[in-house]
Amino acid sequence: MSSLSLYVDKGSWLNRLHPYVKLLYILAAICIPLIGGKLWLFPIVILCSICLLISGRCFRKSLPLIAFSFTMILVIFLVQGLFYHARENVMFQIGALTFYKEGVLYATKISCNILNMLLSFAVFVLTTSIPEFVDELEKSGFPPKFAYIITSVFQIVPQMMKTKDTIVDAQRSRGMETEGKLLTRMKAFLPLISPVVMSALINTRERAIALEVRGFGRKNKKTILSERTKRPIDTFLEVLLIVLILLTLVWRIASCL
């Protein structure tokens, strides 16, 4: 994995897919359960995302994301299960806490939606080279400034994590305790905030200077070093995903008539 990217190059078939196919998969994974309106559609799409991550040999990299989502899901179940505004039927009780069926069902829908979105984005982020994706955007006619925003969004978290690790190592070499009890970690965390923020500002300034030196603001058309053409499998998968979205839309309309 690159130091400034979450991309994992495992040489799998997902890495070789065109970035637009994986971008369309995100759209299909989010839209199909929402358009279909059935709760059972969420587990199907989530299972598809997990299978894609396993086949792309990057499922292990997505485990921290899944762990983070379960923290959010737990909070959602507690809040909605206990305090949902339309609560009527008691589902179960844990001591003095009463969980209502309506709240638990609503929390299940929200939680499935969150997990579905996170996993579908993981399929894209972990298997797509961001520079390659940006090149494809520019070849499609998107302005370079928009492509730069996309690059920055995907790189800001890995860059800040790398900077944080560097600063932590520097503080440890100076004798600061960064491990141990919670109070010790909190004391060590506060001195890290200022260097990380200042480093982010300095990196932004240096990146702006580098972009100007490379003629970022020029109107001339860029020359792409590596041309990539869509393969038949890319076109087939794009058509398949679009057809699945349209079929789900037709099915939902027909069920409402």
BATIPA-547111 format. One record per atom (N, C-alpha, C): residue in one letter; residue number from 1; atom name; x, z, y; chain. Coordinates in steps of 0.02 Angstrom, whole numbers, plus 50000, padded with zeros to 5 digits. Last residue first. Example, Ala and Ser with C-alpha at 12.3 -4.5 7.8 and 13.67 -1.06 7.14 Angstrom:
2
aa;i;at;u;w;v;ch
S;2;N;50642;50354;49888;A
S;2;CA;50684;50357;49947;A
S;2;C;50645;50394;50002;A
A;1;N;50660;50390;49716;A
A;1;CA;50615;50390;49775;A
A;1;C;50660;50390;49835;A
% end
This chain:
257
aa;i;at;u;w;v;ch
L;257;N;47600;49603;49997;A
L;257;CA;47538;49564;50006;A
L;257;C;47482;49590;49962;A
C;256;N;47712;49670;49962;A
C;256;CA;47673;49698;50017;A
C;256;C;47607;49661;50027;A
S;255;N;47773;49594;49867;A
S;255;CA;47746;49659;49846;A
S;255;C;47703;49691;49899;A
A;254;N;47818;49486;49942;A
A;254;CA;47765;49475;49893;A
A;254;C;47733;49541;49871;A
I;253;N;47919;49548;50016;A
I;253;CA;47861;49520;50051;A
I;253;C;47803;49511;50003;A
R;252;N;48006;49582;49912;A
R;252;CA;47978;49635;49954;A
R;252;C;47916;49610;49990;A
W;251;N;48039;49455;49862;A
W;251;CA;48007;49504;49818;A
W;251;C;47974;49559;49858;A
V;250;N;48104;49400;49973;A
V;250;CA;48042;49370;49948;A
V;250;C;48004;49418;49905;A
L;249;N;48216;49486;49978;A
L;249;CA;48170;49482;50035;A
L;249;C;48103;49453;50014;A
T;248;N;48275;49459;49855;A
T;248;CA;48252;49527;49869;A
T;248;C;48202;49527;49927;A
L;247;N;48308;49325;49877;A
L;247;CA;48261;49343;49824;A
L;247;C;48232;49413;49834;A
L;246;N;48403;49338;49980;A
L;246;CA;48339;49303;49993;A
L;246;C;48287;49319;49940;A
I;245;N;48505;49407;49912;A
I;245;CA;48474;49437;49972;A
I;245;C;48406;49404;49985;A
L;244;N;48535;49314;49812;A
L;244;CA;48510;49380;49793;A
L;244;C;48476;49415;49852;A
V;243;N;48583;49207;49890;A
V;243;CA;48522;49198;49850;A
V;243;C;48493;49266;49831;A
I;242;N;48700;49264;49939;A
I;242;CA;48647;49245;49986;A
I;242;C;48580;49237;49949;A
L;241;N;48770;49280;49820;A
L;241;CA;48753;49339;49859;A
L;241;C;48697;49323;49909;A
L;240;N;48785;49145;49778;A
L;240;CA;48750;49193;49736;A
L;240;C;48727;49254;49776;A
V;239;N;48862;49090;49882;A
V;239;CA;48794;49065;49871;A
V;239;C;48753;49115;49830;A
E;238;N;48979;49165;49861;A
E;238;CA;48944;49168;49925;A
E;238;C;48872;49145;49917;A
L;237;N;49014;49125;49731;A
L;237;CA;48995;49195;49744;A
L;237;C;48959;49203;49811;A
F;236;N;49043;48988;49753;A
F;236;CA;48990;49009;49706;A
F;236;C;48967;49080;49720;A
T;235;N;49151;48994;49842;A
T;235;CA;49088;48964;49864;A
T;235;C;49030;48985;49819;A
D;234;N;49245;49056;49757;A
D;234;CA;49225;49087;49821;A
D;234;C;49158;49060;49845;A
I;233;N;49258;48965;49655;A
I;233;CA;49230;49031;49639;A
I;233;C;49208;49067;49702;A
P;232;N;49322;48856;49720;A
P;232;CA;49252;48850;49696;A
P;232;C;49219;48917;49681;A
R;231;N;49410;48926;49863;A
R;231;CA;49407;48900;49796;A
R;231;C;49334;48893;49774;A
K;230;N;49453;48886;50030;A
K;230;CA;49407;48919;49984;A
K;230;C;49409;48885;49916;A
T;229;N;49624;48892;50082;A
T;229;CA;49561;48856;50073;A
T;229;C;49518;48894;50022;A
R;228;N;49738;48942;50200;A
R;228;CA;49704;48962;50139;A
R;228;C;49636;48926;50135;A
E;227;N;49898;48924;50268;A
E;227;CA;49830;48898;50265;A
E;227;C;49800;48917;50197;A
S;226;N;50008;49014;50355;A
S;226;CA;49983;49008;50286;A
S;226;C;49910;48986;50286;A
L;225;N;50026;48999;50494;A
L;225;CA;50081;48985;50447;A
L;225;C;50056;48973;50376;A
I;224;N;49934;48927;50620;A
I;224;CA;49930;48971;50562;A
I;224;C;49984;48952;50512;A
T;223;N;49953;48924;50790;A
T;223;CA;49972;48889;50728;A
T;223;C;49973;48940;50671;A
K;222;N;49824;48937;50914;A
K;222;CA;49877;48965;50873;A
K;222;C;49891;48920;50813;A
K;221;N;49796;48849;51065;A
K;221;CA;49775;48863;50997;A
K;221;C;49835;48886;50955;A
N;220;N;49813;48928;51225;A
N;220;CA;49832;48878;51176;A
N;220;C;49811;48898;51106;A
K;219;N;49792;49027;51315;A
K;219;CA;49733;48992;51291;A
K;219;C;49749;48941;51237;A
R;218;N;49873;49188;51306;A
R;218;CA;49874;49116;51317;A
R;218;C;49813;49083;51285;A
G;217;N;49884;49323;51279;A
G;217;CA;49832;49301;51325;A
G;217;C;49829;49226;51338;A
F;216;N;49995;49337;51196;A
F;216;CA;49928;49351;51169;A
F;216;C;49873;49322;51214;A
G;215;N;50134;49311;51198;A
G;215;CA;50086;49264;51227;A
G;215;C;50015;49274;51203;A
R;214;N;50221;49408;51157;A
R;214;CA;50205;49355;51109;A
R;214;C;50152;49306;51135;A
V;213;N;50219;49493;51265;A
V;213;CA;50281;49456;51251;A
V;213;C;50267;49397;51204;A
E;212;N;50092;49549;51248;A
E;212;CA;50105;49507;51306;A
E;212;C;50167;49464;51296;A
L;211;N;50113;49622;51130;A
L;211;CA;50064;49568;51131;A
L;211;C;50075;49521;51190;A
A;210;N;50208;49717;51173;A
A;210;CA;50226;49668;51121;A
A;210;C;50178;49609;51120;A
I;209;N;50129;49790;51264;A
I;209;CA;50189;49753;51288;A
I;209;C;50208;49699;51238;A
A;208;N;50035;49843;51176;A
A;208;CA;50013;49800;51230;A
A;208;C;50071;49758;51257;A
R;207;N;50118;49923;51096;A
R;207;CA;50083;49866;51066;A
R;207;C;50059;49818;51119;A
E;206;N;50159;50019;51188;A
E;206;CA;50208;49974;51158;A
E;206;C;50175;49913;51126;A
R;205;N;50034;50080;51214;A
R;205;CA;50072;50047;51268;A
R;205;C;50122;49998;51239;A
T;204;N;50004;50131;51087;A
T;204;CA;49959;50083;51119;A
T;204;C;49994;50045;51174;A
N;203;N;50110;50219;51067;A
N;203;CA;50103;50161;51023;A
N;203;C;50058;50108;51053;A
I;202;N;50078;50313;51166;A
I;202;CA;50140;50275;51171;A
I;202;C;50137;50212;51127;A
L;201;N;49957;50363;51114;A
L;201;CA;49958;50330;51179;A
L;201;C;50021;50287;51188;A
A;200;N;50003;50418;50993;A
A;200;CA;49953;50365;50991;A
A;200;C;49952;50327;51057;A
S;199;N;50088;50517;51042;A
S;199;CA;50116;50462;51003;A
S;199;C;50068;50404;50999;A
M;198;N;49995;50602;51101;A
M;198;CA;50045;50569;51143;A
M;198;C;50076;50509;51106;A
V;197;N;49926;50644;50984;A
V;197;CA;49891;50608;51038;A
V;197;C;49940;50569;51082;A
V;196;N;50031;50707;50914;A
V;196;CA;49994;50651;50883;A
V;196;C;49959;50610;50937;A
P;195;N;50075;50809;51002;A
P;195;CA;50120;50753;50983;A
P;195;C;50083;50693;50953;A
S;194;N;49949;50887;51012;A
S;194;CA;49980;50854;51069;A
S;194;C;50028;50798;51049;A
I;193;N;49928;50934;50878;A
I;193;CA;49879;50892;50913;A
I;193;C;49912;50853;50969;A
L;192;N;50020;51020;50825;A
L;192;CA;50024;50951;50803;A
L;192;C;49979;50905;50845;A
P;191;N;49996;51150;50866;A
P;191;CA;50053;51115;50896;A
P;191;C;50058;51041;50876;A
L;190;N;49879;51174;50779;A
L;190;CA;49873;51167;50852;A
L;190;C;49933;51133;50884;A
F;189;N;49924;51192;50647;A
F;189;CA;49887;51132;50665;A
F;189;C;49886;51121;50741;A
A;188;N;49982;51314;50633;A
A;188;CA;50026;51256;50629;A
A;188;C;49992;51193;50652;A
K;187;N;49871;51396;50642;A
K;187;CA;49923;51403;50692;A
K;187;C;49970;51343;50692;A
M;186;N;49806;51352;50526;A
M;186;CA;49775;51341;50591;A
M;186;C;49826;51347;50647;A
R;185;N;49894;51398;50428;A
R;185;CA;49884;51326;50435;A
R;185;C;49852;51309;50503;A
T;184;N;49880;51536;50445;A
T;184;CA;49945;51505;50455;A
T;184;C;49939;51430;50466;A
L;183;N;49746;51553;50411;A
L;183;CA;49767;51568;50479;A
L;183;C;49835;51536;50494;A
L;182;N;49749;51519;50274;A
L;182;CA;49711;51478;50321;A
L;182;C;49734;51490;50393;A
K;181;N;49917;51534;50203;A
K;181;CA;49849;51556;50216;A
K;181;C;49816;51512;50269;A
G;180;N;50016;51390;50169;A
G;180;CA;50002;51461;50157;A
G;180;C;49930;51477;50170;A
E;179;N;50114;51287;50279;A
E;179;CA;50076;51299;50217;A
E;179;C;50068;51374;50208;A
T;178;N;50195;51278;50387;A
T;178;CA;50136;51234;50386;A
T;178;C;50094;51243;50324;A
E;177;N;50305;51359;50489;A
E;177;CA;50267;51366;50427;A
E;177;C;50203;51325;50432;A
M;176;N;50449;51286;50560;A
M;176;CA;50379;51304;50568;A
M;176;C;50345;51307;50499;A
G;175;N;50583;51245;50556;A
G;175;CA;50567;51312;50532;A
G;175;C;50494;51332;50540;A
R;174;N;50612;51116;50582;A
R;174;CA;50628;51164;50635;A
R;174;C;50608;51235;50617;A
S;173;N;50562;51049;50476;A
S;173;CA;50636;51052;50481;A
S;173;C;50658;51101;50535;A
R;172;N;50427;51057;50508;A
R;172;CA;50452;51096;50452;A
R;172;C;50528;51103;50455;A
Q;171;N;50420;50964;50611;A
Q;171;CA;50407;51034;50626;A
Q;171;C;50432;51079;50569;A
A;170;N;50448;50846;50540;A
A;170;CA;50493;50867;50593;A
A;170;C;50483;50941;50610;A
D;169;N;50337;50841;50454;A
D;169;CA;50405;50847;50426;A
D;169;C;50455;50871;50478;A
V;168;N;50238;50825;50552;A
V;168;CA;50238;50884;50509;A
V;168;C;50307;50895;50478;A
I;167;N;50271;50699;50603;A
I;167;CA;50276;50758;50647;A
I;167;C;50277;50822;50606;A
T;166;N;50246;50619;50490;A
T;166;CA;50313;50621;50519;A
T;166;C;50323;50683;50562;A
D;165;N;50110;50641;50472;A
D;165;CA;50157;50662;50419;A
D;165;C;50228;50667;50446;A
K;164;N;50061;50583;50591;A
K;164;CA;50050;50655;50577;A
K;164;C;50099;50680;50525;A
T;163;N;50094;50450;50573;A
T;163;CA;50124;50487;50628;A
T;163;C;50119;50562;50616;A
K;162;N;50012;50420;50463;A
K;162;CA;50085;50414;50457;A
K;162;C;50120;50454;50511;A
M;161;N;49888;50442;50523;A
M;161;CA;49907;50483;50465;A
M;161;C;49983;50480;50455;A
M;160;N;49888;50342;50619;A
M;160;CA;49888;50412;50641;A
M;160;C;49907;50458;50584;A
Q;159;N;49888;50229;50534;A
Q;159;CA;49943;50240;50581;A
Q;159;C;49946;50312;50604;A
P;158;N;49767;50240;50462;A
P;158;CA;49831;50245;50427;A
P;158;C;49889;50258;50473;A
V;157;N;49679;50230;50581;A
V;157;CA;49680;50289;50538;A
V;157;C;49745;50294;50498;A
I;156;N;49708;50102;50637;A
I;156;CA;49717;50162;50677;A
I;156;C;49721;50225;50633;A
Q;155;N;49683;49986;50565;A
Q;155;CA;49751;50014;50562;A
Q;155;C;49757;50082;50596;A
F;154;N;49554;49943;50583;A
F;154;CA;49576;49955;50515;A
F;154;C;49643;49990;50511;A
V;153;N;49551;49930;50723;A
V;153;CA;49504;49975;50690;A
V;153;C;49528;49993;50620;A
S;152;N;49648;49832;50747;A
S;152;CA;49659;49900;50771;A
S;152;C;49614;49949;50735;A
T;151;N;49587;49717;50692;A
T;151;CA;49650;49742;50665;A
T;151;C;49662;49815;50684;A
I;150;N;49475;49706;50777;A
I;150;CA;49466;49716;50705;A
I;150;C;49529;49745;50674;A
I;149;N;49542;49680;50897;A
I;149;CA;49500;49740;50891;A
I;149;C;49490;49757;50817;A
Y;148;N;49598;49555;50868;A
Y;148;CA;49643;49613;50880;A
Y;148;C;49604;49678;50874;A
A;147;N;49485;49475;50860;A
A;147;CA;49526;49485;50800;A
A;147;C;49572;49545;50808;A
F;146;N;49446;49480;50993;A
F;146;CA;49402;49508;50943;A
F;146;C;49441;49522;50879;A
K;145;N;49554;49411;51049;A
K;145;CA;49542;49481;51069;A
K;145;C;49496;49516;51019;A
P;144;N;49544;49281;50996;A
P;144;CA;49599;49325;50974;A
P;144;C;49587;49399;50993;A
P;143;N;49375;49234;50951;A
P;143;CA;49429;49242;51001;A
P;143;C;49482;49291;50976;A
F;142;N;49335;49133;50808;A
F;142;CA;49330;49197;50844;A
F;142;C;49388;49204;50893;A
G;141;N;49352;49019;50733;A
G;141;CA;49332;49011;50802;A
G;141;C;49323;49076;50840;A
S;140;N;49405;49024;50608;A
S;140;CA;49333;49011;50612;A
S;140;C;49308;49006;50684;A
K;139;N;49534;49062;50632;A
K;139;CA;49523;48993;50611;A
K;139;C;49449;48974;50615;A
E;138;N;49509;49196;50660;A
E;138;CA;49532;49153;50714;A
E;138;C;49523;49079;50696;A
L;137;N;49470;49241;50533;A
L;137;CA;49424;49246;50589;A
L;137;C;49444;49199;50645;A
E;136;N;49587;49217;50460;A
E;136;CA;49526;49180;50442;A
E;136;C;49475;49183;50499;A
D;135;N;49671;49310;50521;A
D;135;CA;49687;49238;50526;A
D;135;C;49626;49196;50510;A
V;134;N;49608;49427;50481;A
V;134;CA;49609;49411;50552;A
V;134;C;49625;49337;50562;A
F;133;N;49634;49422;50343;A
F;133;CA;49565;49421;50367;A
F;133;C;49561;49401;50440;A
E;132;N;49773;49434;50346;A
E;132;CA;49743;49374;50318;A
E;132;C;49670;49367;50342;A
P;131;N;49787;49564;50400;A
P;131;CA;49813;49505;50436;A
P;131;C;49783;49439;50411;A
I;130;N;49717;49637;50294;A
I;130;CA;49689;49632;50361;A
I;130;C;49720;49574;50401;A
S;129;N;49682;49595;50133;A
S;129;CA;49737;49599;50180;A
S;129;C;49709;49587;50250;A
T;128;N;49574;49685;50032;A
T;128;CA;49580;49630;50080;A
T;128;C;49638;49643;50127;A
T;127;N;49547;49793;49953;A
T;127;CA;49567;49732;49919;A
T;127;C;49577;49673;49966;A
L;126;N;49504;49900;50028;A
L;126;CA;49558;49912;49981;A
L;126;C;49584;49848;49948;A
V;125;N;49397;49848;50105;A
V;125;CA;49457;49874;50138;A
V;125;C;49516;49879;50090;A
F;124;N;49298;49806;50010;A
F;124;CA;49328;49760;50059;A
F;124;C;49395;49785;50083;A
V;123;N;49271;49921;49936;A
V;123;CA;49287;49859;49901;A
V;123;C;49322;49810;49948;A
A;122;N;49236;50008;50039;A
A;122;CA;49299;50019;50003;A
A;122;C;49320;49957;49965;A
F;121;N;49111;49961;50074;A
F;121;CA;49166;49951;50122;A
F;121;C;49233;49962;50088;A
S;120;N;49047;50005;49958;A
S;120;CA;49049;49933;49972;A
S;120;C;49103;49917;50024;A
L;119;N;49063;50144;49971;A
L;119;CA;49093;50109;49915;A
L;119;C;49098;50033;49927;A
L;118;N;48990;50170;50089;A
L;118;CA;49060;50188;50084;A
L;118;C;49095;50150;50028;A
M;117;N;48860;50126;50056;A
M;117;CA;48897;50094;50110;A
M;117;C;48972;50108;50105;A
N;116;N;48828;50214;49949;A
N;116;CA;48828;50142;49939;A
N;116;C;48869;50106;49992;A
L;115;N;48832;50338;50010;A
L;115;CA;48880;50323;49957;A
L;115;C;48885;50248;49945;A
I;114;N;48723;50319;50101;A
I;114;CA;48790;50334;50125;A
I;114;C;48843;50316;50073;A
N;113;N;48615;50297;50012;A
N;113;CA;48633;50247;50062;A
N;113;C;48704;50257;50088;A
C;112;N;48613;50416;49942;A
C;112;CA;48627;50353;49906;A
C;112;C;48647;50298;49954;A
S;111;N;48578;50501;50048;A
S;111;CA;48642;50510;50013;A
S;111;C;48661;50446;49975;A
I;110;N;48449;50457;50083;A
I;110;CA;48503;50455;50132;A
I;110;C;48571;50458;50097;A
K;109;N;48381;50482;49961;A
K;109;CA;48383;50415;49990;A
K;109;C;48441;50408;50039;A
T;108;N;48398;50620;49948;A
T;108;CA;48424;50575;49897;A
T;108;C;48431;50504;49923;A
A;107;N;48327;50669;50057;A
A;107;CA;48400;50678;50055;A
A;107;C;48432;50632;50004;A
Y;106;N;48198;50638;50014;A
Y;106;CA;48224;50606;50074;A
Y;106;C;48301;50611;50077;A
L;105;N;48191;50722;49902;A
L;105;CA;48184;50650;49894;A
L;105;C;48213;50612;49954;A
V;104;N;48204;50846;49964;A
V;104;CA;48255;50826;49915;A
V;104;C;48252;50750;49905;A
G;103;N;48088;50848;50043;A
G;103;CA;48154;50850;50075;A
G;103;C;48209;50827;50028;A
E;102;N;47987;50845;49946;A
E;102;CA;47991;50792;49996;A
E;102;C;48060;50789;50029;A
K;101;N;48012;50964;49873;A
K;101;CA;48017;50899;49841;A
K;101;C;48025;50843;49892;A
Y;100;N;48113;51094;49942;A
Y;100;CA;48050;51059;49937;A
Y;100;C;48061;50988;49911;A
F;99;N;48187;51247;49902;A
F;99;CA;48197;51175;49911;A
F;99;C;48131;51140;49897;A
T;98;N;48223;51401;49968;A
T;98;CA;48170;51361;49937;A
T;98;C;48180;51288;49954;A
L;97;N;48322;51543;49947;A
L;97;CA;48319;51473;49971;A
L;97;C;48267;51434;49932;A
A;96;N;48340;51664;49891;A
A;96;CA;48294;51661;49948;A
A;96;C;48285;51591;49975;A
G;95;N;48374;51596;49737;A
G;95;CA;48372;51658;49774;A
G;95;C;48319;51654;49829;A
I;94;N;48323;51445;49739;A
I;94;CA;48387;51477;49723;A
I;94;C;48392;51540;49766;A
Q;93;N;48188;51351;49676;A
Q;93;CA;48212;51404;49719;A
Q;93;C;48279;51430;49692;A
F;92;N;48110;51187;49684;A
F;92;CA;48143;51242;49649;A
F;92;C;48168;51292;49700;A
M;91;N;48002;51123;49751;A
M;91;CA;48034;51092;49694;A
M;91;C;48069;51145;49652;A
V;90;N;47846;51138;49831;A
V;90;CA;47909;51172;49812;A
V;90;C;47937;51141;49749;A
N;89;N;47774;51027;49941;A
N;89;CA;47779;51046;49871;A
N;89;C;47847;51078;49857;A
E;88;N;47798;51010;50082;A
E;88;CA;47735;51037;50056;A
E;88;C;47743;51066;49986;A
R;87;N;47880;50956;50228;A
R;87;CA;47885;50991;50164;A
R;87;C;47817;51022;50145;A
A;86;N;47911;50876;50337;A
A;86;CA;47849;50863;50300;A
A;86;C;47849;50898;50232;A
H;85;N;48037;50915;50386;A
H;85;CA;47977;50930;50426;A
H;85;C;47912;50921;50387;A
Y;84;N;48155;51005;50290;A
Y;84;CA;48121;50942;50302;A
Y;84;C;48053;50954;50334;A
F;83;N;48238;51114;50261;A
F;83;CA;48204;51112;50326;A
F;83;C;48169;51045;50341;A
L;82;N;48293;51106;50131;A
L;82;CA;48267;51169;50155;A
L;82;C;48221;51161;50217;A
G;81;N;48331;50974;50111;A
G;81;CA;48293;51008;50059;A
G;81;C;48261;51072;50083;A
Q;80;N;48405;50946;50227;A
Q;80;CA;48341;50913;50216;A
Q;80;C;48299;50949;50163;A
V;79;N;48517;51036;50212;A
V;79;CA;48477;51033;50273;A
V;79;C;48407;51004;50260;A
L;78;N;48564;51014;50080;A
L;78;CA;48547;51081;50103;A
L;78;C;48500;51078;50163;A
F;77;N;48585;50875;50078;A
F;77;CA;48537;50905;50032;A
F;77;C;48517;50975;50055;A
I;76;N;48685;50864;50177;A
I;76;CA;48620;50831;50186;A
I;76;C;48567;50862;50141;A
V;75;N;48790;50934;50118;A
V;75;CA;48761;50959;50180;A
V;75;C;48692;50929;50191;A
L;74;N;48814;50849;50008;A
L;74;CA;48795;50919;49998;A
L;74;C;48762;50948;50060;A
I;73;N;48854;50732;50073;A
I;73;CA;48792;50732;50034;A
I;73;C;48768;50803;50022;A
M;72;N;48977;50769;50128;A
M;72;CA;48922;50751;50172;A
M;72;C;48855;50756;50135;A
T;71;N;49045;50787;50006;A
T;71;CA;49040;50842;50054;A
T;71;C;48982;50831;50102;A
F;70;N;49039;50660;49954;A
F;70;CA;49001;50713;49920;A
F;70;C;48996;50776;49963;A
S;69;N;49124;50591;50038;A
S;69;CA;49053;50576;50041;A
S;69;C;49012;50630;50007;A
F;68;N;49248;50643;49998;A
F;68;CA;49224;50657;50066;A
F;68;C;49149;50644;50071;A
A;67;N;49254;50589;49870;A
A;67;CA;49253;50662;49878;A
A;67;C;49227;50681;49948;A
I;66;N;49261;50453;49902;A
I;66;CA;49203;50478;49865;A
I;66;C;49197;50554;49872;A
L;65;N;49385;50452;49965;A
L;65;CA;49325;50431;50002;A
L;65;C;49262;50457;49968;A
P;64;N;49470;50489;49861;A
P;64;CA;49463;50533;49919;A
P;64;C;49402;50516;49961;A
L;63;N;49447;50374;49774;A
L;63;CA;49423;50440;49755;A
L;63;C;49420;50488;49815;A
S;62;N;49503;50252;49800;A
S;62;CA;49439;50266;49832;A
S;62;C;49413;50336;49817;A
K;61;N;49615;50244;49724;A
K;61;CA;49624;50249;49796;A
K;61;C;49559;50266;49832;A
R;60;N;49559;50224;49599;A
R;60;CA;49592;50289;49613;A
R;60;C;49601;50299;49688;A
F;59;N;49518;50092;49604;A
F;59;CA;49467;50145;49604;A
F;59;C;49498;50212;49622;A
C;58;N;49591;49979;49597;A
C;58;CA;49601;50020;49657;A
C;58;C;49549;50076;49661;A
R;57;N;49575;49873;49507;A
R;57;CA;49628;49922;49497;A
R;57;C;49644;49963;49560;A
G;56;N;49467;49792;49507;A
G;56;CA;49519;49776;49555;A
G;56;C;49577;49824;49553;A
S;55;N;49389;49857;49415;A
S;55;CA;49417;49792;49395;A
S;55;C;49472;49770;49444;A
I;54;N;49355;49967;49495;A
I;54;CA;49393;49977;49433;A
I;54;C;49426;49912;49412;A
L;53;N;49283;49905;49598;A
L;53;CA;49344;49943;49614;A
L;53;C;49387;49955;49552;A
L;52;N;49178;49851;49523;A
L;52;CA;49223;49807;49560;A
L;52;C;49289;49842;49577;A
C;51;N;49117;49968;49477;A
C;51;CA;49145;49921;49429;A
C;51;C;49194;49873;49462;A
I;50;N;49074;50020;49600;A
I;50;CA;49123;50057;49560;A
I;50;C;49156;50012;49509;A
S;49;N;48982;49921;49637;A
S;49;CA;49041;49933;49679;A
S;49;C;49095;49970;49640;A
C;48;N;48887;49937;49534;A
C;48;CA;48922;49872;49542;A
C;48;C;48986;49881;49584;A
L;47;N;48842;50065;49561;A
L;47;CA;48878;50052;49498;A
L;47;C;48917;49987;49501;A
I;46;N;48777;50038;49682;A
I;46;CA;48834;50085;49681;A
I;46;C;48876;50074;49618;A
V;45;N;48675;49955;49636;A
V;45;CA;48725;49927;49680;A
V;45;C;48787;49972;49682;A
I;44;N;48606;50048;49554;A
I;44;CA;48630;49985;49526;A
I;44;C;48686;49956;49569;A
P;43;N;48570;50155;49639;A
P;43;CA;48619;50166;49585;A
P;43;C;48646;50101;49556;A
F;42;N;48480;50078;49727;A
F;42;CA;48542;50107;49751;A
F;42;C;48592;50121;49695;A
L;41;N;48366;50044;49656;A
L;41;CA;48413;49990;49674;A
L;41;C;48480;50018;49697;A
W;40;N;48287;50154;49643;A
W;40;CA;48328;50136;49586;A
W;40;C;48376;50079;49601;A
L;39;N;48212;50158;49760;A
L;39;CA;48268;50205;49753;A
L;39;C;48314;50184;49696;A
K;38;N;48165;50014;49849;A
K;38;CA;48160;50052;49787;A
K;38;C;48222;50096;49778;A
G;37;N;48175;49922;49952;A
G;37;CA;48136;49983;49963;A
G;37;C;48126;50026;49901;A
G;36;N;48235;49798;49973;A
G;36;CA;48193;49809;49913;A
G;36;C;48150;49871;49918;A
I;35;N;48307;49821;50090;A
I;35;CA;48251;49773;50091;A
I;35;C;48206;49786;50032;A
L;34;N;48398;49917;50043;A
L;34;CA;48356;49932;50100;A
L;34;C;48296;49885;50103;A
P;33;N;48463;49854;49934;A
P;33;CA;48423;49915;49923;A
P;33;C;48376;49931;49981;A
I;32;N;48514;49736;50008;A
I;32;CA;48470;49731;49950;A
I;32;C;48432;49795;49936;A
C;31;N;48601;49776;50114;A
C;31;CA;48534;49748;50128;A
C;31;C;48487;49750;50068;A
I;30;N;48720;49824;50059;A
I;30;CA;48681;49866;50104;A
I;30;C;48609;49842;50110;A
A;29;N;48764;49720;49978;A
A;29;CA;48759;49787;49949;A
A;29;C;48717;49833;49993;A
A;28;N;48767;49612;50069;A
A;28;CA;48720;49612;50013;A
A;28;C;48710;49682;49985;A
L;27;N;48871;49653;50156;A
L;27;CA;48804;49638;50182;A
L;27;C;48751;49641;50126;A
I;26;N;48975;49662;50064;A
I;26;CA;48955;49721;50102;A
I;26;C;48884;49712;50127;A
Y;25;N;48984;49527;50026;A
Y;25;CA;48963;49577;49976;A
Y;25;C;48941;49642;50011;A
L;24;N;49033;49468;50139;A
L;24;CA;48964;49454;50121;A
L;24;C;48938;49503;50069;A
L;23;N;49163;49515;50127;A
L;23;CA;49123;49535;50185;A
L;23;C;49049;49523;50172;A
K;22;N;49201;49449;50013;A
K;22;CA;49195;49522;50010;A
K;22;C;49157;49549;50070;A
V;21;N;49198;49319;50064;A
V;21;CA;49157;49336;50006;A
V;21;C;49147;49411;50002;A
Y;20;N;49292;49320;50165;A
Y;20;CA;49222;49313;50184;A
Y;20;C;49175;49330;50126;A
P;19;N;49417;49327;50099;A
P;19;CA;49391;49386;50134;A
P;19;C;49316;49381;50152;A
H;18;N;49418;49259;49933;A
H;18;CA;49418;49247;50005;A
H;18;C;49389;49308;50041;A
L;17;N;49511;49340;49803;A
L;17;CA;49449;49316;49832;A
L;17;C;49455;49306;49907;A
R;16;N;49625;49403;49764;A
R;16;CA;49629;49331;49773;A
R;16;C;49565;49301;49802;A
N;15;N;49588;49534;49746;A
N;15;CA;49638;49518;49798;A
N;15;C;49639;49444;49813;A
L;14;N;49506;49519;49635;A
L;14;CA;49476;49537;49699;A
L;14;C;49524;49523;49757;A
W;13;N;49594;49493;49533;A
W;13;CA;49551;49438;49555;A
W;13;C;49516;49454;49621;A
S;12;N;49751;49575;49581;A
S;12;CA;49689;49567;49543;A
S;12;C;49648;49508;49569;A
G;11;N;49867;49619;49639;A
G;11;CA;49867;49553;49608;A
G;11;C;49805;49539;49567;A
K;10;N;49860;49732;49709;A
K;10;CA;49870;49741;49637;A
K;10;C;49873;49673;49601;A
D;9;N;49880;49793;49857;A
D;9;CA;49892;49728;49826;A
D;9;C;49911;49739;49752;A
V;8;N;49774;49876;49956;A
V;8;CA;49811;49886;49893;A
V;8;C;49819;49819;49859;A
Y;7;N;49754;49929;50122;A
Y;7;CA;49754;49874;50075;A
Y;7;C;49799;49889;50015;A
L;6;N;49758;50013;50225;A
L;6;CA;49731;50041;50164;A
L;6;C;49731;49989;50107;A
S;5;N;49905;50009;50328;A
S;5;CA;49844;49979;50302;A
S;5;C;49823;50015;50239;A
L;4;N;50034;50038;50362;A
L;4;CA;49984;50036;50415;A
L;4;C;49920;50004;50391;A
S;3;N;50108;50033;50248;A
S;3;CA;50109;50096;50285;A
S;3;C;50057;50097;50339;A
S;2;N;50025;49958;50110;A
S;2;CA;50062;49955;50172;A
S;2;C;50056;50019;50210;A
M;1;N;50042;50000;49940;A
M;1;CA;50000;50000;50000;A
M;1;C;50044;50000;50062;A
% end
